[in-house]
Amino acid sequence: MAEQVTEARSASASPTTKSSGSASADKIFAGLAYGAGGLILLVLAFVAIFLVTESLPALAPKVFSNVDSIKSAENFWVYVMPLIGGTLMASAIAILLATPVAVGIALFISHYAPRKLATPIGYVIDLLAAIPSVVFGAWGMITLSSAMVPIYGWLHDNLGFIPFFAGSPSTTGRTLLTSGVVLAVMILPIITSLCREIFLQTPKLHEEAALALGATQWEMVKMTVFPFARAGIISSIMLGLGRALGETMAVTLVLSGGVFSLSLISSGNQTIPSEIALNFPEAFGMRQSELIAAGLMLFVITLVVNMIARWIVSRHKEFSGAN
């Protein structure tokens, strides 16, 4: 009888023990999650403090009387604005070229290709994302640049009245447009992989309902897949843009440097990452502050781009495809 009472007490106490153990595990996990989030903010704050502190001599040289004057240009802004322009132009070219191709490939893999064909294509896309950027840069410098030379000549002869295709076409092909094409190839697998996963999450009931109402495959995609994946597509594009903005080695190998120009087919132009990569190892004093300040500008641009992306996504977060 006593043994039965003991067993009954143990059985009645076990759910409470399990519940307390689960609560402790939840608290530990929540603490780790909060700690990881706080660590990210702390690292970001340290990066921002470092950039601002080291950039002050270049941003406000009159305040620091013991530092050298800026020698790269009349002032820091005259020096950095062409670099910002080159960075934005190369990234814009990459996004404009990569986005429609990536979305099309992702849609083909998720809704059109048979599984035997979609699986190997997905593997190839993932493999493309694993290729080091220096390999893309070498391919752009050796192969793509020479292949683009006759295209630049044609663009100059037929579209030379447009400022982007004016000026003397490059004989080496190492231009901002070539750099943009290389960046487009680099960010293509990022956008494709994310869009593919988002397209596959579209509710099957919505797709089947659209087809049952007589919609074609393309009409079904327009009515169900694209509205459901709108926020995800924007997020993937912004992630690709962030990669393009910060890319260093591929752009450094392709661009020949020079004076900033709106022409995409002429030699010249430079981006902030490539400018830092080329000059930072030998920089000191004010020159080092200039390059770090240029990095601060890239940091601010990337932050602004991500804030805009979050704002755009938040506008569509209420639509999940299930309402």
C-alpha positions, 0 to 999 in steps of 0.5 A: 500500500505504501509503495502504491502511494509513493508511485502515485506521488511520483507520477503526480509530481513528474509533470511539474518537474518536466514543466519546471525543466522546460521553463528553465530551458526556455529562460536559458534559450531566451538569455542566449538569444538576447545575448546574441542580439546584444552582441551584434549591436555591440560589435556594430557600435564598436565598428561605428566608433572606430570609423568615426574616431579614425575619420575625424582628422579627414572629416574636420582637418581644421579642428586637428591642427597637428595633422597634415592637410588633405593631399588627394583633393581640395577637401575630403568631400571632393575626394570621396564623392567620385568614389561614392558615385562609382560604387553606386553606379557599379552596384546599380548595374549589378542589381539591374542585370541580376534581379530579373535573371535571378527571379526568372531562374528561381521561378523556373526551378520552383514552378516550371522545371521537372524535379530531375532538372530543377535539382541539378540546377539548384546545385549549380546555383549553390556552387556558383555562390561558393566561388571566391570573389577573386576568381570572378575578378580574374575572369572579368579582367582576363576574359570578360573585359576583352569580350566586351570591347566590341560591345562598347564600340557598338554602344558608342556608335549607336547610343553615344548621345546618351551620357552613359555611353559617351566618351572614348570607348575603352580598348581594354574593356576594364570599365565600370560596366564590366565591373557591374557585369561581374558583380551581377554574376556574383550576386546572382546565386544569392538572389536566386537561392532566396527567391527559390525558397520563398517561391516554394513556400507559396501556399499550395491551396492558393495555387491549386485554387487559381488553377481550378478557376481556369488560370494558366500557369503564368496567371497563377504565378502572378496572382499567388506566387508574386504577391506572397513573395513580394517582401521576400524578393525585396529582401533578397535584392537588398542582400544582393545589393549589400554584397555588391556595395562591399565587394572588393577584390573582383572590382579591384581586379577589373577596374583600371582606376582613373577620373570619375566619369558618367560614361560606363564604357570608358576606362576610369572610375573607382569604387570605395572598396577597391580604393581602400584595398589598393591604397590602405597597405601603404597609407599612414597619417592623413592618407589613412584617415581619408581611406577610413573616412571613405569606409565610413561613407560606405558604412553609412550607405549600407546602413541607409540601404538596409533601413530603406529595405526594412521600411519597404518590407514592413509595408508589405508584412501584413500580406502573408499570402494567407489573408 
